[in-house]
Amino acid sequence: MKQRVRETIDRCVRELLLAAGDEAAPPVVQLEAPRQAEHGDFACNAAMVLTKRLKRPPRAIKSAGAPASMMRP
């Protein structure tokens, strides 16, 4: 399951960058178990690492999140 989540996140990161006109290699995104189990199964720093490249605050990046990509297998 973790591999599938990682692939989906990587695809979303690439799509967000391409939509912003950024064709450079995507940054490395961390995917790990959160410190507190009640925070879910996984924690990801994608919004934080994309902030500088997309010139947007992390919350705006998180909410943009590429929902169409999440629905594709």
Biopython code that builds the backbone (N, CA, C, O; Angstrom):
import numpy as np
from Bio.PDB.StructureBuilder import StructureBuilder

atoms = [
    (1, "MET", "N", (0.820, -1.192, 0.000)),
    (1, "MET", "CA", (0.000, 0.000, 0.000)),
    (1, "MET", "C", (0.867, 1.261, 0.000)),
    (1, "MET", "O", (0.550, 2.238, -0.678)),
    (2, "LYS", "N", (1.958, 1.234, 0.760)),
    (2, "LYS", "CA", (2.812, 2.420, 0.829)),
    (2, "LYS", "C", (3.372, 2.764, -0.545)),
    (2, "LYS", "O", (3.483, 3.940, -0.889)),
    (3, "GLN", "N", (3.724, 1.754, -1.331)),
    (3, "GLN", "CA", (4.271, 2.002, -2.659)),
    (3, "GLN", "C", (3.239, 2.683, -3.556)),
    (3, "GLN", "O", (3.577, 3.585, -4.323)),
    (4, "ARG", "N", (1.993, 2.254, -3.459)),
    (4, "ARG", "CA", (0.938, 2.862, -4.277)),
    (4, "ARG", "C", (0.707, 4.317, -3.863)),
    (4, "ARG", "O", (0.510, 5.183, -4.715)),
    (5, "VAL", "N", (0.730, 4.581, -2.570)),
    (5, "VAL", "CA", (0.580, 5.955, -2.083)),
    (5, "VAL", "C", (1.738, 6.804, -2.582)),
    (5, "VAL", "O", (1.531, 7.931, -3.033)),
    (6, "ARG", "N", (2.960, 6.274, -2.507)),
    (6, "ARG", "CA", (4.138, 6.997, -2.981)),
    (6, "ARG", "C", (4.015, 7.326, -4.464)),
    (6, "ARG", "O", (4.295, 8.452, -4.876)),
    (7, "GLU", "N", (3.600, 6.352, -5.267)),
    (7, "GLU", "CA", (3.453, 6.578, -6.709)),
    (7, "GLU", "C", (2.415, 7.663, -6.995)),
    (7, "GLU", "O", (2.612, 8.498, -7.878)),
    (8, "THR", "N", (1.315, 7.649, -6.249)),
    (8, "THR", "CA", (0.270, 8.656, -6.434)),
    (8, "THR", "C", (0.786, 10.041, -6.061)),
    (8, "THR", "O", (0.540, 11.009, -6.781)),
    (9, "ILE", "N", (1.493, 10.143, -4.952)),
    (9, "ILE", "CA", (2.060, 11.433, -4.532)),
    (9, "ILE", "C", (3.063, 11.932, -5.559)),
    (9, "ILE", "O", (3.041, 13.107, -5.927)),
    (10, "ASP", "N", (3.937, 11.058, -6.022)),
    (10, "ASP", "CA", (4.928, 11.456, -7.027)),
    (10, "ASP", "C", (4.254, 11.958, -8.298)),
    (10, "ASP", "O", (4.686, 12.949, -8.886)),
    (11, "ARG", "N", (3.193, 11.271, -8.720)),
    (11, "ARG", "CA", (2.470, 11.689, -9.925)),
    (11, "ARG", "C", (1.829, 13.064, -9.708)),
    (11, "ARG", "O", (1.883, 13.923, -10.588)),
    (12, "CYS", "N", (1.229, 13.266, -8.546)),
    (12, "CYS", "CA", (0.596, 14.560, -8.245)),
    (12, "CYS", "C", (1.620, 15.681, -8.207)),
    (12, "CYS", "O", (1.361, 16.775, -8.709)),
    (13, "VAL", "N", (2.778, 15.420, -7.617)),
    (13, "VAL", "CA", (3.844, 16.430, -7.558)),
    (13, "VAL", "C", (4.272, 16.811, -8.972)),
    (13, "VAL", "O", (4.406, 17.994, -9.285)),
    (14, "ARG", "N", (4.486, 15.811, -9.826)),
    (14, "ARG", "CA", (4.880, 16.099, -11.215)),
    (14, "ARG", "C", (3.815, 16.923, -11.929)),
    (14, "ARG", "O", (4.137, 17.874, -12.640)),
    (15, "GLU", "N", (2.531, 16.557, -11.739)),
    (15, "GLU", "CA", (1.452, 17.294, -12.404)),
    (15, "GLU", "C", (1.339, 18.732, -11.906)),
    (15, "GLU", "O", (1.112, 19.647, -12.697)),
    (16, "LEU", "N", (1.495, 18.931, -10.606)),
    (16, "LEU", "CA", (1.454, 20.290, -10.066)),
    (16, "LEU", "C", (2.586, 21.134, -10.634)),
    (16, "LEU", "O", (2.380, 22.295, -10.986)),
    (17, "LEU", "N", (3.770, 20.561, -10.725)),
    (17, "LEU", "CA", (4.914, 21.294, -11.273)),
    (17, "LEU", "C", (4.702, 21.609, -12.748)),
    (17, "LEU", "O", (4.957, 22.729, -13.190)),
    (18, "LEU", "N", (4.237, 20.623, -13.509)),
    (18, "LEU", "CA", (4.007, 20.854, -14.941)),
    (18, "LEU", "C", (2.925, 21.911, -15.156)),
    (18, "LEU", "O", (3.044, 22.748, -16.050)),
    (19, "ALA", "N", (1.888, 21.876, -14.352)),
    (19, "ALA", "CA", (0.817, 22.873, -14.469)),
    (19, "ALA", "C", (1.333, 24.282, -14.194)),
    (19, "ALA", "O", (0.795, 25.263, -14.709)),
    (20, "ALA", "N", (2.380, 24.372, -13.378)),
    (20, "ALA", "CA", (2.979, 25.673, -13.064)),
    (20, "ALA", "C", (4.072, 26.046, -14.057)),
    (20, "ALA", "O", (4.696, 27.099, -13.926)),
    (21, "GLY", "N", (4.307, 25.191, -15.049)),
    (21, "GLY", "CA", (5.331, 25.476, -16.047)),
    (21, "GLY", "C", (6.732, 25.082, -15.622)),
    (21, "GLY", "O", (7.705, 25.485, -16.258)),
    (22, "ASP", "N", (6.851, 24.309, -14.569)),
    (22, "ASP", "CA", (8.151, 23.872, -14.050)),
    (22, "ASP", "C", (8.433, 22.463, -14.566)),
    (22, "ASP", "O", (7.805, 21.496, -14.135)),
    (23, "GLU", "N", (9.379, 22.361, -15.491)),
    (23, "GLU", "CA", (9.697, 21.070, -16.091)),
    (23, "GLU", "C", (10.959, 20.432, -15.519)),
    (23, "GLU", "O", (11.404, 19.395, -16.012)),
    (24, "ALA", "N", (11.534, 21.031, -14.497)),
    (24, "ALA", "CA", (12.730, 20.470, -13.862)),
    (24, "ALA", "C", (12.349, 19.191, -13.100)),
    (24, "ALA", "O", (11.172, 18.916, -12.867)),
    (25, "ALA", "N", (13.357, 18.432, -12.728)),
    (25, "ALA", "CA", (13.126, 17.195, -11.986)),
    (25, "ALA", "C", (12.371, 17.494, -10.688)),
    (25, "ALA", "O", (12.672, 18.473, -10.006)),
    (26, "PRO", "N", (11.401, 16.657, -10.350)),
    (26, "PRO", "CA", (10.646, 16.896, -9.113)),
    (26, "PRO", "C", (11.525, 16.684, -7.880)),
    (26, "PRO", "O", (12.485, 15.916, -7.921)),
    (27, "PRO", "N", (11.192, 17.367, -6.788)),
    (27, "PRO", "CA", (11.975, 17.204, -5.560)),
    (27, "PRO", "C", (11.675, 15.859, -4.901)),
    (27, "PRO", "O", (10.668, 15.217, -5.200)),
    (28, "VAL", "N", (12.551, 15.450, -4.017)),
    (28, "VAL", "CA", (12.339, 14.222, -3.249)),
    (28, "VAL", "C", (11.321, 14.530, -2.155)),
    (28, "VAL", "O", (11.487, 15.479, -1.388)),
    (29, "VAL", "N", (10.275, 13.726, -2.092)),
    (29, "VAL", "CA", (9.211, 13.894, -1.114)),
    (29, "VAL", "C", (9.290, 12.747, -0.104)),
    (29, "VAL", "O", (9.421, 11.584, -0.486)),
    (30, "GLN", "N", (9.212, 13.077, 1.171)),
    (30, "GLN", "CA", (9.256, 12.076, 2.230)),
    (30, "GLN", "C", (7.855, 11.541, 2.501)),
    (30, "GLN", "O", (6.886, 12.300, 2.527)),
    (31, "LEU", "N", (7.755, 10.235, 2.702)),
    (31, "LEU", "CA", (6.505, 9.587, 3.078)),
    (31, "LEU", "C", (6.826, 8.673, 4.237)),
    (31, "LEU", "O", (7.653, 7.770, 4.115)),
    (32, "GLU", "N", (6.172, 8.904, 5.362)),
    (32, "GLU", "CA", (6.485, 8.122, 6.562)),
    (32, "GLU", "C", (5.259, 7.993, 7.439)),
    (32, "GLU", "O", (4.247, 8.657, 7.213)),
    (33, "ALA", "N", (5.353, 7.143, 8.434)),
    (33, "ALA", "CA", (4.277, 7.012, 9.418)),
    (33, "ALA", "C", (4.313, 8.237, 10.321)),
    (33, "ALA", "O", (5.391, 8.658, 10.740)),
    (34, "PRO", "N", (3.157, 8.817, 10.629)),
    (34, "PRO", "CA", (3.150, 9.980, 11.522)),
    (34, "PRO", "C", (3.523, 9.577, 12.942)),
    (34, "PRO", "O", (3.380, 8.416, 13.326)),
    (35, "ARG", "N", (3.997, 10.534, 13.710)),
    (35, "ARG", "CA", (4.392, 10.253, 15.095)),
    (35, "ARG", "C", (3.215, 9.819, 15.942)),
    (35, "ARG", "O", (3.357, 9.002, 16.852)),
    (36, "GLN", "N", (2.050, 10.371, 15.638)),
    (36, "GLN", "CA", (0.843, 10.035, 16.387)),
    (36, "GLN", "C", (-0.111, 9.273, 15.474)),
    (36, "GLN", "O", (-0.486, 9.766, 14.410)),
    (37, "ALA", "N", (-0.496, 8.083, 15.886)),
    (37, "ALA", "CA", (-1.345, 7.217, 15.063)),
    (37, "ALA", "C", (-2.668, 7.877, 14.687)),
    (37, "ALA", "O", (-3.198, 7.610, 13.608)),
    (38, "GLU", "N", (-3.212, 8.727, 15.548)),
    (38, "GLU", "CA", (-4.491, 9.366, 15.244)),
    (38, "GLU", "C", (-4.390, 10.374, 14.097)),
    (38, "GLU", "O", (-5.412, 10.884, 13.636)),
    (39, "HIS", "N", (-3.177, 10.667, 13.632)),
    (39, "HIS", "CA", (-2.991, 11.582, 12.506)),
    (39, "HIS", "C", (-3.058, 10.870, 11.163)),
    (39, "HIS", "O", (-2.854, 11.498, 10.124)),
    (40, "GLY", "N", (-3.339, 9.578, 11.165)),
    (40, "GLY", "CA", (-3.501, 8.837, 9.912)),
    (40, "GLY", "C", (-2.422, 7.802, 9.696)),
    (40, "GLY", "O", (-1.593, 7.551, 10.571)),
    (41, "ASP", "N", (-2.445, 7.207, 8.521)),
    (41, "ASP", "CA", (-1.504, 6.141, 8.187)),
    (41, "ASP", "C", (-0.162, 6.665, 7.689)),
    (41, "ASP", "O", (0.872, 6.042, 7.931)),
    (42, "PHE", "N", (-0.168, 7.806, 6.994)),
    (42, "PHE", "CA", (1.045, 8.345, 6.403)),
    (42, "PHE", "C", (1.140, 9.854, 6.603)),
    (42, "PHE", "O", (0.126, 10.543, 6.719)),
    (43, "ALA", "N", (2.357, 10.349, 6.642)),
    (43, "ALA", "CA", (2.644, 11.781, 6.660)),
    (43, "ALA", "C", (3.540, 12.076, 5.458)),
    (43, "ALA", "O", (4.411, 11.278, 5.113)),
    (44, "CYS", "N", (3.320, 13.219, 4.832)),
    (44, "CYS", "CA", (4.055, 13.563, 3.623)),
    (44, "CYS", "C", (4.423, 15.051, 3.661)),
    (44, "CYS", "O", (3.631, 15.882, 4.107)),
    (45, "ASN", "N", (5.618, 15.373, 3.195)),
    (45, "ASN", "CA", (6.074, 16.763, 3.218)),
    (45, "ASN", "C", (6.010, 17.435, 1.841)),
    (45, "ASN", "O", (6.712, 18.418, 1.601)),
    (46, "ALA", "N", (5.182, 16.918, 0.947)),
    (46, "ALA", "CA", (5.130, 17.442, -0.426)),
    (46, "ALA", "C", (4.839, 18.936, -0.473)),
    (46, "ALA", "O", (5.509, 19.669, -1.201)),
    (47, "ALA", "N", (3.862, 19.397, 0.283)),
    (47, "ALA", "CA", (3.516, 20.829, 0.249)),
    (47, "ALA", "C", (4.686, 21.688, 0.704)),
    (47, "ALA", "O", (4.911, 22.773, 0.167)),
    (48, "MET", "N", (5.423, 21.210, 1.683)),
    (48, "MET", "CA", (6.555, 21.995, 2.192)),
    (48, "MET", "C", (7.687, 22.080, 1.167)),
    (48, "MET", "O", (8.271, 23.149, 0.982)),
    (49, "VAL", "N", (8.003, 20.969, 0.502)),
    (49, "VAL", "CA", (9.110, 21.012, -0.457)),
    (49, "VAL", "C", (8.731, 21.716, -1.757)),
    (49, "VAL", "O", (9.610, 22.150, -2.501)),
    (50, "LEU", "N", (7.434, 21.832, -2.040)),
    (50, "LEU", "CA", (7.004, 22.514, -3.262)),
    (50, "LEU", "C", (6.800, 24.013, -3.079)),
    (50, "LEU", "O", (6.672, 24.738, -4.065)),
    (51, "THR", "N", (6.768, 24.486, -1.851)),
    (51, "THR", "CA", (6.483, 25.890, -1.564)),
    (51, "THR", "C", (7.367, 26.853, -2.355)),
    (51, "THR", "O", (6.860, 27.774, -2.995)),
    (52, "LYS", "N", (8.637, 26.653, -2.316)),
    (52, "LYS", "CA", (9.564, 27.577, -2.979)),
    (52, "LYS", "C", (9.422, 27.518, -4.502)),
    (52, "LYS", "O", (9.405, 28.551, -5.171)),
    (53, "ARG", "N", (9.320, 26.310, -5.039)),
    (53, "ARG", "CA", (9.249, 26.173, -6.499)),
    (53, "ARG", "C", (7.944, 26.682, -7.084)),
    (53, "ARG", "O", (7.933, 27.233, -8.185)),
    (54, "LEU", "N", (6.847, 26.506, -6.365)),
    (54, "LEU", "CA", (5.555, 26.953, -6.877)),
    (54, "LEU", "C", (5.213, 28.376, -6.447)),
    (54, "LEU", "O", (4.238, 28.964, -6.916)),
    (55, "LYS", "N", (6.037, 28.920, -5.543)),
    (55, "LYS", "CA", (5.834, 30.282, -5.033)),
    (55, "LYS", "C", (4.426, 30.462, -4.461)),
    (55, "LYS", "O", (3.744, 31.456, -4.712)),
    (56, "ARG", "N", (4.027, 29.465, -3.690)),
    (56, "ARG", "CA", (2.719, 29.473, -3.037)),
    (56, "ARG", "C", (2.880, 28.934, -1.623)),
    (56, "ARG", "O", (3.795, 28.153, -1.364)),
    (57, "PRO", "N", (2.009, 29.337, -0.708)),
    (57, "PRO", "CA", (2.092, 28.815, 0.660)),
    (57, "PRO", "C", (1.698, 27.327, 0.699)),
    (57, "PRO", "O", (0.937, 26.871, -0.155)),
    (58, "PRO", "N", (2.205, 26.579, 1.671)),
    (58, "PRO", "CA", (1.918, 25.146, 1.756)),
    (58, "PRO", "C", (0.430, 24.803, 1.770)),
    (58, "PRO", "O", (0.014, 23.821, 1.153)),
    (59, "ARG", "N", (-0.370, 25.601, 2.466)),
    (59, "ARG", "CA", (-1.813, 25.296, 2.507)),
    (59, "ARG", "C", (-2.457, 25.411, 1.131)),
    (59, "ARG", "O", (-3.341, 24.622, 0.797)),
    (60, "ALA", "N", (-2.033, 26.371, 0.339)),
    (60, "ALA", "CA", (-2.582, 26.526, -1.013)),
    (60, "ALA", "C", (-2.179, 25.340, -1.883)),
    (60, "ALA", "O", (-2.973, 24.864, -2.695)),
    (61, "ILE", "N", (-0.956, 24.867, -1.717)),
    (61, "ILE", "CA", (-0.480, 23.711, -2.483)),
    (61, "ILE", "C", (-1.244, 22.470, -2.043)),
    (61, "ILE", "O", (-1.678, 21.673, -2.876)),
    (62, "LYS", "N", (-1.405, 22.309, -0.750)),
    (62, "LYS", "CA", (-2.112, 21.150, -0.224)),
    (62, "LYS", "C", (-3.541, 21.107, -0.743)),
    (62, "LYS", "O", (-4.026, 20.040, -1.120)),
    (63, "SER", "N", (-4.219, 22.239, -0.768)),
    (63, "SER", "CA", (-5.609, 22.256, -1.219)),
    (63, "SER", "C", (-5.713, 22.075, -2.731)),
    (63, "SER", "O", (-6.728, 21.574, -3.215)),
    (64, "ALA", "N", (-4.686, 22.473, -3.490)),
    (64, "ALA", "CA", (-4.700, 22.263, -4.941)),
    (64, "ALA", "C", (-4.549, 20.787, -5.264)),
    (64, "ALA", "O", (-5.180, 20.292, -6.199)),
    (65, "GLY", "N", (-3.738, 20.089, -4.520)),
    (65, "GLY", "CA", (-3.495, 18.656, -4.486)),
    (65, "GLY", "C", (-3.749, 17.744, -5.668)),
    (65, "GLY", "O", (-3.535, 16.541, -5.517)),
    (66, "ALA", "N", (-4.181, 18.200, -6.824)),
    (66, "ALA", "CA", (-4.404, 17.353, -7.992)),
    (66, "ALA", "C", (-5.391, 16.234, -7.726)),
    (66, "ALA", "O", (-5.021, 15.066, -7.851)),
    (67, "PRO", "N", (-6.638, 16.539, -7.361)),
    (67, "PRO", "CA", (-7.600, 15.492, -7.052)),
    (67, "PRO", "C", (-7.887, 14.551, -8.223)),
    (67, "PRO", "O", (-8.175, 13.377, -7.991)),
    (68, "ALA", "N", (-7.819, 15.017, -9.462)),
    (68, "ALA", "CA", (-8.052, 14.122, -10.595)),
    (68, "ALA", "C", (-7.016, 13.014, -10.642)),
    (68, "ALA", "O", (-7.336, 11.877, -10.991)),
    (69, "SER", "N", (-5.788, 13.333, -10.296)),
    (69, "SER", "CA", (-4.728, 12.326, -10.274)),
    (69, "SER", "C", (-4.969, 11.283, -9.204)),
    (69, "SER", "O", (-4.632, 10.112, -9.382)),
    (70, "MET", "N", (-5.541, 11.697, -8.110)),
    (70, "MET", "CA", (-5.775, 10.758, -7.026)),
    (70, "MET", "C", (-6.792, 9.693, -7.419)),
    (70, "MET", "O", (-6.793, 8.598, -6.856)),
    (71, "MET", "N", (-7.640, 9.999, -8.363)),
    (71, "MET", "CA", (-8.696, 9.074, -8.759)),
    (71, "MET", "C", (-8.233, 8.074, -9.813)),
    (71, "MET", "O", (-8.870, 7.035, -9.986)),
    (72, "ARG", "N", (-7.156, 8.355, -10.511)),
    (72, "ARG", "CA", (-6.665, 7.439, -11.546)),
    (72, "ARG", "C", (-5.824, 6.354, -10.908)),
    (72, "ARG", "O", (-5.090, 6.609, -9.953)),
    (73, "PRO", "N", (-5.930, 5.120, -11.440)),
    (73, "PRO", "CA", (-5.091, 4.027, -10.895)),
    (73, "PRO", "C", (-3.641, 4.195, -11.273)),
    (73, "PRO", "O", (-2.806, 3.372, -10.900)),
]
sb = StructureBuilder()
sb.init_structure("model")
sb.init_model(0)
sb.init_chain("A")
sb.init_seg("    ")
for serial, (resi, resn, name, xyz) in enumerate(atoms, 1):
    if name == "N":
        sb.init_residue(resn, " ", resi, " ")
    sb.init_atom(name, np.array(xyz, "f"), 0.0, 1.0, " ", f" {name:<3s}", serial, name[0])
structure = sb.get_structure()
